[in-house]
Amino acid sequence: MKTKSGILAIVVGGMVFVSGAGCHKNTEATEAPKTLEDGVAALRVSVATASPEVQSNYYNGVSYGIRYHDYARASAALQQIASDPSLTDQQKKLVSDVTDLLKQKIDSGQNATPPAH
């Protein structure tokens, strides 16, 4: 009888742990990214389920533009993504957050020298 109650306790404990981890993850997903790099990473995950056009704008515009300090290209791609009607509210907010972070980076003058190709 002790074996059954021990197994049951382990199963219930595992279920409580998994359900608690899921709740914590959802609260993190709604927080605005703190840095441009965090925002770009979160946007990459978010657009993984989006339309091929949105994904293309992300990879060929946003990601490439930020990586090689072509902020005009990244900004234009973000505007194209933002205008896509198939985006969810969460994706729209994330695009807006990344756009704001990109504007801050441009305004701060941190785009002095692009990396070597």
N, C-alpha and C positions, 0 to 999 in steps of 0.2 A: 504494500500500500504506500510506503514511503517513496518508492520509485515513481509511482504514478503522480503523486503530488509534487515531487521534485521536477519531473518533466513538465507538468502543467505550469509550475512556477516559472520555468525557463521560457516556455512558449509565451506566457502572458507578459513576462518581462521584455522579451524580444519585440512583441507587438507594441508595447508602450514605448519602447525605444525608437522603433521605426516611425510610429505616428508622431512622436515629438520631433524627430528630425525633419519630417516633412513639413510641419508647421513652421519651424525655424527657417527653412529654405524659402518658403513663400514670402516671409517678411523681408528677407534680404533682396528678393527679386524686385520688390517695389521701391527700394531705396535708389536714389539718384547716384550715378557713378561720381566719384570724387576727382578722378583724373581722366584725361583724354584717352589714355591707354586702356583704362578700365572700361570706359564707355564704348570704345571700339570693340573690345573683347565681348562685352555684353551684347552689343548690336550684332556681332557675328553669330552668336548663339541664337539670338532672337529671329534673325532673318533666315535661319536654316530651314524653316518651314514655309517661308514666304514664296512668292512667285519667282520664276526664273529671271524676270526682268529686275526685280528688287535685288536678288542675289548678285546679278551681274553688276548692277550699279554699286553694290557694296564692295565687291571684290576688285572691280576694275576702276572704281572711282574713289570711294572712301578709304578703303584699306591701302590701296596703292598710293593715293595722294598723301595720306598722312605719313606713310612709311618713308616716302621720298620728299617730304616737305613741300608738296605741291598742294597747298591748302586751297587754292582756287578750285582745283579739280575736285578735291574732297568736298568742298562746300556745295558745288554744283550737283554732285552726285547725291548728297544728303537732301537737297531740295527736290530732286527727282524722286527719291525714295519717299519723302514726306508727302508728295502729291499722289502717291499710289493709293487708290481707293480700297484695296484689299487688305491694308494694314489693320491690325487690331489696335485698340486703344493703348495697350501696353507698348506695342511697337512704335506707335506715334509719339508717345511720351519719351521713349528712349532715343528716337531720332532727334527730338527737340533738345533733350539733355546733351547729346553728343554735339549738336550744332552749337549750343551755348558754350560748351567746353572748347570747341574749335575756335570760336570767336574770341574767347579769353586768351587762348594760346597765340592767336594772330595779334591781338592787341598788346600782349606782353612782350612781343618782339623776340620770341624764342625760336624763330624760324630763320636764324642767321645763315647757317651753313648746312646744306644737304649732305647726307652721307655719300661716300663713294659707291658707285654701282658695281 
